[in-house]
Amino acid sequence: MDDPSDAPRPAADSSPWVAGADGFRDGWVVALWQPGTGTWRRRTVDAFAALLQLPEAPAVLGIDMIIGLPDTARPGGRPCDRQARQLLGHPRGRSVFSPPAYRALSADSYDEAQSRQRASGPDAPGLTIQAYHLFPKMRAVATAMTPERQEQVREVHPELAFYAMNEDVPMAASKHTPEGRAERRRLLAAHGCPDIGAAVEAEAQGSIGADDVLDAHAACWTARRILSGTATRCPPDAPPRNRRGLRMEIWR
């Protein structure tokens, strides 16, 4: 009988990667984690298409961007948006914005997008200018996503990730304050990212804020939980799908 110790062993770096991405003005901040080795990598890419071609080929990619756009805009957004706000409470729930109707994405101007949004349903709310500024990234995601790809690429929300890290307690301070960023760094360090302070110092520059770097790592942490089967989502039961077959859900 062959000695088990002589059997081929997988390479140390053969375990799957996971990734998290957070959008900034000029592209995406990406955090990559190989939980089997504890290895972290960071980079920026300029387009969503590049996220789908990362050389590490992450088994799960969590993105802080809407994937399952609703066909009809409703006050308060999708069921997952309303549930996420309920979990986060005030004021963190304000970080969960209501996504536009899918038909609004094809507009060539804010006024046209507003008109398409209003026409999507009888009680459709108006479209904020902040949401309109995210249209280029939302279009790229909507163009590339399919129900099959959604098995790998999942919609996440950093504040829900920090909520889960913090034993289901929302963050006390805003991520835009020194106190809030320190609070989030401590949580990430306690949950597998010991060099997060150095990562923030290295990556936060130009149009990339420290909060963008922290959010990308939080998204990556959720991707790790999805891979391991320990993540939860809003809604917890079978989520509704839009007309393109995409699930309307947010993972944490």
ZAMARGU-4260 file (C-alpha; in steps of 0.2 Angstrom, whole numbers, plus 5000, padded with zeros to 4 digits):
<rodrens>
0) 5000/5000/5000 | 5006/5017/4996 | 5011/5028/5010 | 4998/5042/5012 | 5013/5054/5016
5) 5019/5051/4998 | 5003/5056/4990 | 5003/5072/4980 | 4998/5087/4990 | 4989/5103/4982
10) 5000/5118/4981 | 4999/5130/4995 | 4992/5143/4984 | 4979/5132/4976 | 4964/5136/4988
15) 4951/5148/4980 | 4952/5167/4981 | 4937/5178/4986 | 4936/5197/4982 | 4927/5212/4986
20) 4925/5228/4976 | 4919/5246/4980 | 4917/5259/4967 | 4925/5276/4967 | 4925/5290/4955
25) 4938/5282/4942 | 4935/5264/4944 | 4934/5250/4958 | 4945/5247/4973 | 4948/5228/4974
30) 4952/5218/4990 | 4957/5199/4987 | 4959/5186/5000 | 4964/5168/4999 | 4958/5162/5016
35) 4967/5145/5014 | 4984/5154/5016 | 4978/5171/5024 | 4985/5180/5009 | 4978/5197/5004
40) 4981/5207/4988 | 4974/5224/4983 | 4973/5233/4967 | 4962/5246/4957 | 4954/5243/4940
45) 4945/5255/4929 | 4930/5245/4923 | 4918/5232/4929 | 4924/5221/4914 | 4941/5220/4923
50) 4933/5214/4939 | 4927/5199/4929 | 4944/5195/4922 | 4955/5196/4939 | 4970/5184/4937
55) 4965/5176/4954 | 4949/5171/4947 | 4939/5173/4963 | 4926/5160/4967 | 4915/5174/4974
60) 4916/5192/4970 | 4906/5204/4981 | 4902/5221/4974 | 4895/5236/4983 | 4883/5240/4968
65) 4865/5235/4963 | 4864/5219/4953 | 4846/5215/4953 | 4838/5231/4947 | 4819/5232/4949
70) 4808/5233/4934 | 4796/5245/4943 | 4803/5258/4955 | 4794/5259/4972 | 4795/5270/4987
75) 4809/5263/4998 | 4816/5252/4985 | 4816/5233/4984 | 4811/5222/4998 | 4830/5219/5002
80) 4833/5237/5003 | 4819/5240/5015 | 4825/5225/5026 | 4843/5231/5026 | 4838/5248/5032
85) 4828/5240/5046 | 4843/5230/5051 | 4854/5245/5051 | 4842/5258/5059 | 4845/5276/5060
90) 4857/5284/5054 | 4866/5269/5045 | 4851/5264/5036 | 4853/5280/5025 | 4868/5272/5017
95) 4856/5260/5008 | 4848/5269/4993 | 4833/5264/4983 | 4839/5259/4965 | 4832/5266/4949
100) 4821/5256/4938 | 4830/5246/4925 | 4822/5256/4911 | 4829/5272/4917 | 4847/5266/4914
105) 4845/5269/4895 | 4842/5288/4897 | 4854/5300/4890 | 4851/5314/4902 | 4845/5316/4920
110) 4829/5323/4915 | 4825/5309/4903 | 4831/5296/4917 | 4819/5305/4929 | 4805/5304/4916
115) 4808/5285/4913 | 4809/5282/4932 | 4792/5290/4935 | 4784/5281/4921 | 4790/5264/4928
120) 4775/5262/4940 | 4760/5271/4947 | 4769/5276/4963 | 4787/5277/4957 | 4797/5289/4967
125) 4809/5302/4959 | 4827/5299/4955 | 4841/5307/4965 | 4855/5315/4956 | 4867/5304/4967
130) 4859/5289/4960 | 4860/5296/4942 | 4879/5299/4945 | 4881/5280/4947 | 4872/5276/4931
135) 4889/5272/4921 | 4893/5258/4934 | 4876/5252/4935 | 4875/5251/4916 | 4891/5241/4915
140) 4885/5229/4929 | 4867/5227/4921 | 4875/5223/4904 | 4887/5210/4910 | 4876/5201/4923
145) 4866/5185/4920 | 4858/5173/4932 | 4872/5161/4929 | 4885/5174/4933 | 4876/5179/4949
150) 4881/5163/4957 | 4899/5170/4957 | 4896/5189/4958 | 4885/5194/4972 | 4878/5211/4978
155) 4884/5215/4995 | 4883/5231/5006 | 4898/5236/5017 | 4888/5243/5032 | 4879/5226/5032
160) 4895/5217/5033 | 4901/5228/5047 | 4885/5225/5056 | 4888/5206/5055 | 4906/5208/5061
165) 4899/5218/5075 | 4888/5204/5082 | 4873/5212/5073 | 4875/5229/5080 | 4876/5244/5068
170) 4892/5255/5068 | 4890/5269/5080 | 4900/5282/5070 | 4900/5286/5051 | 4914/5279/5040
175) 4917/5297/5035 | 4924/5302/5053 | 4940/5296/5060 | 4931/5287/5074 | 4920/5278/5062
180) 4935/5273/5051 | 4945/5267/5067 | 4930/5257/5072 | 4929/5248/5055 | 4948/5245/5055
185) 4947/5236/5072 | 4933/5225/5066 | 4942/5220/5050 | 4958/5217/5060 | 4948/5205/5071
190) 4940/5196/5057 | 4955/5191/5046 | 4964/5207/5040 | 4977/5211/5052 | 4986/5223/5040
195) 4971/5234/5036 | 4979/5250/5043 | 4994/5248/5031 | 4982/5244/5017 | 4972/5260/5020
200) 4988/5270/5020 | 4994/5262/5004 | 4978/5262/4994 | 4969/5278/4999 | 4976/5291/4988
205) 4969/5303/4974 | 4951/5300/4971 | 4951/5284/4982 | 4946/5287/5000 | 4950/5278/5016
210) 4932/5273/5017 | 4932/5265/4999 | 4947/5254/5004 | 4938/5249/5020 | 4922/5245/5011
215) 4931/5234/4998 | 4938/5224/5012 | 4921/5222/5020 | 4914/5216/5004 | 4928/5204/5003
220) 4924/5197/5020 | 4906/5194/5015 | 4912/5185/4999 | 4922/5174/5011 | 4906/5170/5021
225) 4897/5167/5005 | 4910/5154/4999 | 4910/5146/5016 | 4891/5145/5017 | 4890/5156/5033
230) 4883/5172/5025 | 4865/5178/5026 | 4855/5189/5015 | 4841/5201/5014 | 4828/5194/5011
235) 4832/5178/5020 | 4819/5168/5010 | 4819/5165/4991 | 4821/5183/4984 | 4811/5190/4970
240) 4819/5191/4953 | 4817/5204/4940 | 4812/5201/4922 | 4830/5197/4917 | 4830/5183/4930
245) 4842/5192/4942 | 4839/5189/4961 | 4835/5205/4970 | 4845/5202/4986 | 4859/5209/4997
250) 4872/5198/5006 | 4881/5200/5022
</rodrens>
